[in-house]
């Protein structure tokens, strides 16, 4: 396996840092921290570049909050300059790893995404009778730093790039506790081994793909599953034989132990594809797609929050339009024209709104 070196000069180049800056500010230009950085952009980039070159760069503190979506999740927001560094690192190393990822890994990759994953799911659902849907239990809080660094070192040999990777990993804030022991552990293993990466970092999305890439190759090459899709820690396997899917599930559970991960005990179900399966927030059949009830409730809550923020002056009309257009673009993949009309007519954006 080829290991790549001589990457550091490219990583700290002004061109790469400027590109990372533009990616990091995307959709966040109205934030105070971004505006302050942009006001002295050249000076801030030069200062950050020199800190990286000198080895004096130190990440700042995370801002954390709980997101209550389908489940409660701890979200960690890094300072803007750290998000810039995350993009700068990914700009260099992500293309190296992407070549080793399977075609049907869809999260945080160029030309992929949820819509492509849903279309691929429908394609497979029209060909196979059964689908096994699985979810890794507490994936991001469970990522083992030692295993992840070993995976990265198999492709990267530049010592300064590896050092920066460890700085980002070591600065990961404390995640929710994930109890449990693996074969060979002693009483101190849970405290001695660092694990957990923050949900919300650009690097975390990339690290997640690197960490589960061995699983993708295990399923497609060793288990020879005829159809497989993964999006972050959600993955599905298709087959005509229900018993064969059950054996694959047992083999996957055993394989994940080598990565110090577990399957979610209640999210490892085999279903008929013709019955429709919940996947990435949608209910998907071979010939149609629909919103899950929980997704509909979540969208209503989100739009009402936009309504309150706009009424309070915390959200501009341009931001409201951008967010609604983004949701409409997502909804175009679903047979929900009537629901879109009902939802949008029910929400009125006015500075005099008191709701």
Secondary structure as UniProt FT lines:
FT   HELIX           8..11
FT   HELIX           14..25
FT   TURN            26..27
FT   TURN            29..30
FT   HELIX           32..39
FT   HELIX           41..54
FT   STRAND          63..68
FT   STRAND          72..77
FT   HELIX           80..98
FT   TURN            99..100
FT   TURN            103..104
FT   TURN            107..108
FT   TURN            110..111
FT   HELIX           114..125
FT   TURN            126..127
FT   STRAND          130..136
FT   TURN            137..138
FT   HELIX           139..142
FT   HELIX           145..153
FT   TURN            154..155
FT   HELIX           159..170
FT   TURN            183..184
FT   TURN            187..188
FT   HELIX           189..192
FT   HELIX           202..217
FT   HELIX           218..222
FT   STRAND          227..231
FT   TURN            232..233
FT   STRAND          234..239
FT   HELIX           242..258
FT   TURN            259..260
FT   STRAND          263..272
FT   HELIX           273..275
FT   STRAND          277..279
FT   TURN            280..281
FT   STRAND          282..284
FT   STRAND          289..291
FT   HELIX           293..311
FT   TURN            312..313
FT   HELIX           317..331
FT   TURN            332..333
FT   HELIX           337..346
FT   TURN            351..352
//
